[in-house]
């Protein structure tokens, strides 16, 4: 598995510049008949630049109540798809 954090494309709205920081994970492997690759990208934080300074906002994931969510790392064979 390869994992890295990187910046997304900045969005400019008036005097504000908003840039997403995202985590990218790439999984790959080989089987008897070929290879497989799975990539997953998720937002980690947002950086807001304004005339008043720079602010970083950390993002968190909240699971919906009453629903089971299967994450790709918990379902490596993709059986939930």
C-alpha contacts under 8 A as a table, 3 or more apart, distances in Angstrom:
res1	aa1	res2	aa2	distance
1	X	25	X	6.89
1	X	26	X	5.68
1	X	27	X	4.70
1	X	28	X	6.88
2	X	25	X	5.66
2	X	26	X	5.21
2	X	27	X	6.68
3	X	23	X	7.06
3	X	24	X	5.62
3	X	25	X	4.45
3	X	26	X	6.51
4	X	23	X	5.79
4	X	24	X	5.46
4	X	25	X	6.76
5	X	21	X	6.79
5	X	22	X	5.58
5	X	23	X	4.43
5	X	24	X	6.20
6	X	21	X	5.70
6	X	22	X	5.51
6	X	23	X	6.51
6	X	24	X	7.60
7	X	19	X	6.75
7	X	20	X	5.80
7	X	21	X	4.51
7	X	22	X	6.14
8	X	19	X	6.07
8	X	20	X	5.05
8	X	21	X	5.98
8	X	22	X	6.75
9	X	19	X	6.42
9	X	20	X	7.25
10	X	17	X	6.39
10	X	18	X	5.57
10	X	19	X	4.46
10	X	20	X	7.18
11	X	17	X	5.61
11	X	18	X	5.13
11	X	19	X	6.37
12	X	15	X	7.21
12	X	16	X	5.74
12	X	17	X	4.44
12	X	18	X	6.36
13	X	16	X	5.19
13	X	17	X	6.33
13	X	18	X	7.95
15	X	50	X	5.97
15	X	51	X	6.87
16	X	48	X	6.74
16	X	49	X	5.65
16	X	50	X	4.82
16	X	51	X	7.69
17	X	48	X	5.76
17	X	49	X	5.07
17	X	50	X	6.67
18	X	46	X	6.83
18	X	47	X	5.78
18	X	48	X	4.68
18	X	49	X	6.49
19	X	46	X	5.70
19	X	47	X	5.15
19	X	48	X	6.54
20	X	43	X	6.75
20	X	44	X	7.62
20	X	45	X	6.05
20	X	46	X	4.50
20	X	47	X	6.32
21	X	43	X	6.07
21	X	44	X	5.60
21	X	45	X	5.14
21	X	46	X	5.85
21	X	47	X	7.45
22	X	41	X	6.61
22	X	42	X	5.50
22	X	43	X	4.29
22	X	44	X	5.12
22	X	45	X	7.00
23	X	41	X	5.70
23	X	42	X	5.43
23	X	43	X	6.28
23	X	44	X	6.29
24	X	39	X	7.19
24	X	40	X	5.78
24	X	41	X	4.50
24	X	42	X	6.69
25	X	39	X	5.66
25	X	40	X	5.19
25	X	41	X	6.42
26	X	37	X	7.17
26	X	38	X	5.79
26	X	39	X	4.34
26	X	40	X	6.42
27	X	37	X	5.71
27	X	38	X	5.09
27	X	39	X	6.21
28	X	35	X	7.29
28	X	36	X	5.47
28	X	37	X	4.28
28	X	38	X	6.23
29	X	35	X	5.68
29	X	36	X	5.48
29	X	37	X	6.74
30	X	33	X	7.91
30	X	34	X	5.84
30	X	35	X	4.18
30	X	36	X	6.21
31	X	34	X	5.40
31	X	35	X	5.92
31	X	36	X	7.83
43	X	46	X	7.97
43	X	59	X	7.14
44	X	58	X	6.31
44	X	59	X	5.42
44	X	60	X	7.40
45	X	56	X	6.82
45	X	57	X	5.46
45	X	58	X	4.32
45	X	59	X	5.05
46	X	56	X	5.74
46	X	57	X	5.22
46	X	58	X	6.62
46	X	59	X	7.53
47	X	54	X	7.04
47	X	55	X	5.74
47	X	56	X	4.42
47	X	57	X	6.36
48	X	54	X	5.66
48	X	55	X	5.22
48	X	56	X	6.33
49	X	52	X	7.94
49	X	53	X	5.99
49	X	54	X	4.47
49	X	55	X	6.57
50	X	53	X	5.30
50	X	54	X	6.21
63	X	67	X	7.73
63	X	69	X	7.24
64	X	67	X	5.83
70	X	74	X	6.57
70	X	75	X	6.82
70	X	80	X	7.58
71	X	74	X	5.29
71	X	75	X	6.45
72	X	75	X	5.02
72	X	76	X	6.13
72	X	78	X	7.29
73	X	76	X	5.81
75	X	78	X	5.57
75	X	79	X	6.81
75	X	80	X	7.27
76	X	79	X	7.97
78	X	81	X	5.65
